[in-house]
Structures are given as structure tokens and as C-alpha cells.
Amino acid sequence: MVNPVSLPVDFEVGPWRVLRLRGWGSYGVVYQVEQAGLTGPFALKLAVHSWDPRFERERELLSRLRHPHVPKLRDQGWWEPPGGKAFPYLVMDWVEGVTLYEWAAAHPPTSRQVLRLLAQAARALEATHSVEGVHRDVKGGNMLVRSDASLVLMDFGSGYYRGAPKLTHHMPSPGTSQYRSPESLRFHWEWRHDSTAHYAAQAADDVYALGMTAYRLVTGRYPPSASRFEEGAEGIRLIQTEFMAPGEWVSSCPELEALIQQMVSLNPSERGSAGEVARALERAARKAGRRADAPIVPRPAQKQNSRGTRAGAPSRNRWKTGGLAAALGALLVTGGWWMIERQSSAAVQDAQEGATAGLADEALPPFEDGGVPAPKPEGIALEVPRKPFSGQSRPPCQKPEVEIHGGCWSRLSDVSPPCGARSYAWKDGCYRPILEPPRPATSAPR
């Protein structure tokens, strides 16, 4: 039987002929395809699990959208391999470009360029929200920048719309941990003991995620935090921390910094709708002064003292808006509220998103990002990275864990390479990282 994640060139899925692999994720694999008589190429997204209901929901949401910054849905269908089960697929316009973060890494952008691209992303969200939908996974890895400096919001696989069937029956809800809104994180914290609790995502969650995307875009990092816990009669409680403004790290124009601060406000009503944010970004791009045309570069003082600042050294102008999000987000990253296997998946996801310096070049980008390592002759296999993930258990490893490259790993006994999107290949086996459980402090730091 042909594997959905390793279709050969010239293979046909319905009327579509495979040209090359684009990349893959947890639930889908993307191929560049063509069809006789049509001017292409196109992008075919094929489910890796048979009868996956997520594709129907993504299809419905995309079918409602007609926007220049959203990929156009062209076709849908089912691929039925001989003697096997059916796999749903979607076909969209091919978007040639690089991810937003890759674009920024290629050359230092100016604040005005960033304002214009963020405005396009906000317009795509405005269109999504206007049809009662939410994206739920807004981040730079899901945005492609084309050669004409236009942006396309990709991957609506985590999307939701009013009346859509509920597909996630456990926490956490769909999304990427660093981009979750404070209200989402608070919900997960308050309902952490109820695995069936369901968070209803709102448009304000997407706007917050766009603000975090902007922070990551201009600074090259996520906001550092010093998460604090206190243990009292009522158990462990979270202590708010401060949120360092991007201007502490880089030289961006004040208009851009103010809009980032607005989008990541703790109060959802203060963020503004996606349309309001888009108009504000567009207005700033038109009216900002000369400073907006200077490349965004690190501040010299931060380059010299970045280690001390990350370790919690005092800083001048910090926002208090994202403190709760930073503290709760740390818990989501470690995955302490769920079982260890989900904990490992979160770490892989965080590394894929580039949250930890030094690991981004070791990790697999989401399949929408492009730049996926070429598959090896024996199939698709992502090798164990040469460095441990942040928060990964270190030797001595407990039995039956295995030490690989300075980290502790759990072998999947029933799986062999090519491994899935959430596991890594080592020699002839597939492995997942073992993370240290969170260890709250027993007293307030002094």
C-alpha cells in the first residue's frame, strides 16, 4: 500500500499529478501538483489519517473565504488506495514564498515593511472573522511572504467556525503554546483537572497571536519571563511577571511598538478587532516618520548584556500586559498539566517553532513553512537533533529511557523509520524526548 506521506513523483491523486513534496505536519502532507488543462502548479494537502474529519472543517472554512491574502480552495476529494481506506484531500492555489520569520532572517526589515505585512495578515484575519471563523494557529510559520512583498495566511487546519463539530476532546485546545492568549491560558489553568473542558476560541485570540507574531518577528525571540509560583494554603498559585517590550531588544519605530503592545493586551477589548488593527497598521505604515525606514537591528547594549537580561536582570520599560500569559505559557510549554507523552509533543512543537535559541536549525518547520529536509531514500525521517531540547531530561536517564546526544529519549516500540511528525529517528528506531516535570518553588523568591 502506498503511504500518504511518501507519494512518488507522477503519482496521481484523483485528477492531480504529484510534482514534489512540499512538507508535512501532524495531520497532513502537502505536495505540489498539477492537472492537465489548468495553469498551475497547485498545492494538494492530503490527510495522513484516513477519514480525518479535520479536512472537512478546513474545507468548509476555506470555501467561505475569498481574499487575496488567503489561499483559494480549488478542489476537494478522497484518495482511495487499492485495498485501503479513503484519505481526504484539499487542493489550493500554490503560494511561492518563504515564511515570515525566514523572510525577516534573510535581511533586516524596516518597521514600515513589517507594518505593511502585518496589516495584510490582519486583513486575512478580518475576512476569517467576518464569516464567523477563527484561525486558532496564527504565527509567522503559517504566513508566507511572496517575492512581491505580499503575504498569505496559510494552514487553516486548526480553524473553527460557528456551528462546526467539536473534534478536540482533551486539553490543550489547538494552537501553538507561545501564541495562546491570556484568557485561553487562564482557562487551561483553571480547568487543568478536567481533561474534557473545551475553550471556545474568539477573534481576540487571533489578534493576540498576531501581536506575538509581531514580537517574534522584530526581536527574533519570544518574550523572556521569570515565571514565579507560590505555595500556600490553597495550593500553588501563579505570580504575574513583567513583559519586556520589543524596544528593549531592537530599534523599531514607536508606532510599531505601540501596536504590538495593543495587540498583546491582557484585556481582549483593548486589542481591537482584526479590521481595526489592520487599519491602524496601514495608517502607521503611511504616516510613520523616517525612523520607520531604518532597518530593525539589535540594540548594542542588549547584544552585550543579553545573557544577564534573559536571566532576569532589571530592565527599564517593561509592559505588565503579558505577565500572566508569560507565566501560564511556561506551564503550557512544559506540558505539566497533561501526561508525559503530550508533554513531549509540546516540546517538539516548541522547538519546531524556533522558541529556543540554537535549536531552530535542528528542528522540522511546520509543513506550511517549506524548507523541509529532503526525504531520505528509505522514506521521510527527521533525525534526533544534536542538542537536547529546552526542558528535556538529561542523564542519568531512567529505565527504559535511552541517552542520545546528551538527552533522555523514549523509544516507540511499535514504530520504525520513517517516523511520524511528532517523533525522531535514531539508527533503526523512532524516539520522543522525555521532559522534566515542572517543579514549582516551595517559597516566594527573594
Secondary structure as GFF3:
##gff-version 3
##sequence-region A 1 446
A	DSSP	three_ten_helix	4	6	.	.	.	ID=ss1
A	DSSP	beta_strand	12	13	.	.	.	ID=ss2
A	DSSP	beta_strand	16	24	.	.	.	ID=ss3
A	DSSP	beta_strand	28	34	.	.	.	ID=ss4
A	DSSP	beta_strand	42	47	.	.	.	ID=ss5
A	DSSP	alpha_helix	54	63	.	.	.	ID=ss6
A	DSSP	beta_strand	73	79	.	.	.	ID=ss7
A	DSSP	beta_strand	87	93	.	.	.	ID=ss8
A	DSSP	beta_strand	98	99	.	.	.	ID=ss9
A	DSSP	alpha_helix	100	106	.	.	.	ID=ss10
A	DSSP	alpha_helix	111	130	.	.	.	ID=ss11
A	DSSP	beta_strand	133	134	.	.	.	ID=ss12
A	DSSP	three_ten_helix	140	142	.	.	.	ID=ss13
A	DSSP	beta_strand	143	145	.	.	.	ID=ss14
A	DSSP	beta_strand	151	153	.	.	.	ID=ss15
A	DSSP	beta_strand	160	161	.	.	.	ID=ss16
A	DSSP	three_ten_helix	177	179	.	.	.	ID=ss17
A	DSSP	alpha_helix	182	190	.	.	.	ID=ss18
A	DSSP	alpha_helix	203	219	.	.	.	ID=ss19
A	DSSP	beta_strand	228	232	.	.	.	ID=ss20
A	DSSP	beta_strand	235	239	.	.	.	ID=ss21
A	DSSP	beta_strand	243	244	.	.	.	ID=ss22
A	DSSP	three_ten_helix	246	248	.	.	.	ID=ss23
A	DSSP	alpha_helix	254	263	.	.	.	ID=ss24
A	DSSP	alpha_helix	268	271	.	.	.	ID=ss25
A	DSSP	alpha_helix	274	287	.	.	.	ID=ss26
A	DSSP	three_ten_helix	290	293	.	.	.	ID=ss27
A	DSSP	alpha_helix	300	310	.	.	.	ID=ss28
A	DSSP	beta_strand	318	319	.	.	.	ID=ss29
A	DSSP	alpha_helix	323	334	.	.	.	ID=ss30
A	DSSP	alpha_helix	340	353	.	.	.	ID=ss31
A	DSSP	three_ten_helix	360	362	.	.	.	ID=ss32
A	DSSP	three_ten_helix	367	369	.	.	.	ID=ss33
A	DSSP	beta_strand	402	404	.	.	.	ID=ss34
A	DSSP	beta_strand	407	411	.	.	.	ID=ss35
A	DSSP	beta_strand	424	426	.	.	.	ID=ss36
A	DSSP	beta_strand	429	433	.	.	.	ID=ss37
###
